[in-house]
Amino acid sequence: HIVAGGQPAGLSLIENVVKECLEEAGIPPELTKKGIQPAGAISYESYGGKFKDDGEGVMSRVVLFCFDLILPNDFVPTAHDGEVDYFFQWEMRDIAKSMDPKYEDPIK
């Protein structure tokens, strides 16, 4: 995971990905356009809020549009907009370990 952002009105999904890649990780638009591939969508709903137990909660519906981005091996993302302190790369074994329900996330 390298960038994320809300989908504003007036921009296509791809236009928004290009914008977010530049803003959040310093990925030049030409690299994003060359390496971007739609990977699917994840949708979910949640019900919460202060009065949820009284039946007066708030329903939230979200759709996450997911993309794979192939970058050159020597590309190093840089934080640009203050939303991220730094980037790091995990090995596949670390990703596999992080999926264990008992995994203690050092970031959160």
Salt bridges, closest charged atoms under 4 A:
GLU20 OE2 - LYS19 NZ 3.07
GLU23 OE1 - LYS19 NZ 3.58
GLU45 OE2 - ARG61 NE 2.72
